[in-house]
Amino acid sequence: MPFIAAVAAGDVPDGIRVPLLALLGDISIGASYIASDGSHAGSLGYDVGVLVTESLAASTKRLSTIRTPKLSAFIHAIQSLLVQATDERRDAVESAIDLALTPPATP
């Protein structure tokens, strides 16, 4: 994940950056679900979810260089989900993914 974040934060066009951010968003959602047996449903095995969350948290720091308003909001939604996994915050990440992947309307 740090490599994906580094590429997304680098000097790349949005056509590359946005899908990478969507991937990080989907990973953050998957890692936020805890199964009834205590494992993370979006991750395979015990403690994998914790490792994914820690890696995402470290990776989102790299993304702070992105200044595009809708992408900054997207990154903030991922960071909020990492702080506290709630359905509302998962929905916010999903909405941010949808908004980022929706092409701008042409006049």
C-alpha positions in Angstrom: 0.0 0.0 0.0 2.8 2.5 0.6 3.9 2.0 -3.0 0.4 2.6 -4.3 0.1 5.7 -2.2 3.5 7.0 -3.3 2.5 6.6 -7.0 -0.9 8.2 -6.4 0.8 11.2 -4.6 3.4 11.5 -7.3 3.4 13.5 -10.5 0.8 11.4 -12.3 -2.3 12.3 -14.2 -5.7 11.9 -12.5 -6.4 9.0 -14.9 -3.8 7.1 -12.9 -4.2 8.8 -9.5 -8.0 8.3 -9.1 -8.1 4.5 -9.7 -5.2 4.1 -7.2 -7.1 6.1 -4.6 -10.2 4.1 -5.3 -8.2 0.9 -4.7 -6.9 2.3 -1.3 -10.5 3.3 -0.4 -11.8 -0.2 -1.2 -9.0 -1.7 0.9 -9.8 0.6 3.8 -13.5 -0.5 3.7 -12.6 -4.2 3.5 -10.1 -3.9 6.4 -12.7 -2.1 8.5 -15.1 -5.0 8.9 -14.6 -7.3 11.9 -16.1 -10.8 11.6 -17.9 -12.4 14.5 -14.9 -14.6 15.2 -12.7 -11.5 15.7 -10.9 -11.7 12.5 -11.2 -8.9 9.9 -13.7 -10.0 7.3 -12.0 -7.9 4.6 -8.6 -9.3 5.5 -7.5 -12.9 5.6 -6.6 -13.9 9.2 -6.1 -12.4 12.6 -4.2 -9.1 12.9 -4.1 -8.7 9.1 -6.7 -6.0 9.5 -4.6 -4.2 12.0 -1.6 -4.3 9.7 -3.7 -3.1 6.8 -5.0 -0.2 8.8 -1.6 0.8 10.1 -0.2 0.6 6.5 -3.1 2.7 5.2 -2.6 5.3 8.0 1.1 5.6 7.1 0.3 5.7 3.4 -2.3 8.5 3.7 0.3 10.8 5.1 2.0 10.7 1.6 -1.3 11.7 0.0 -1.5 15.0 1.9 0.3 16.6 -1.0 -2.8 16.2 -3.2 -4.6 19.5 -3.2 -7.5 18.7 -5.6 -10.6 19.4 -3.4 -12.6 16.3 -4.3 -9.5 14.1 -3.9 -8.6 15.8 -0.6 -12.1 15.1 0.7 -11.6 11.5 -0.5 -8.4 11.1 1.4 -10.0 12.7 4.5 -12.9 10.1 4.3 -10.3 7.3 4.3 -8.5 8.8 7.2 -11.8 9.2 9.2 -12.6 5.5 8.5 -9.2 4.5 9.9 -9.9 6.4 13.1 -13.3 4.8 13.7 -14.9 2.1 11.5 -18.6 2.9 11.3 -21.2 2.3 8.6 -21.5 6.1 8.1 -17.7 6.4 7.5 -17.7 3.4 5.1 -20.5 5.1 3.2 -18.5 8.3 3.1 -15.6 6.5 1.5 -17.9 4.7 -1.0 -19.4 8.1 -1.9 -16.0 9.6 -2.3 -15.0 6.7 -4.6 -18.1 7.2 -6.7 -17.5 10.9 -6.9 -13.9 10.6 -7.9 -14.6 8.0 -10.5 -17.5 9.9 -12.1 -16.2 11.9 -15.1 -16.9 15.6 -15.0 -20.1 16.7 -16.9 -19.5 18.2 -20.3 -21.5 21.3 -21.1 
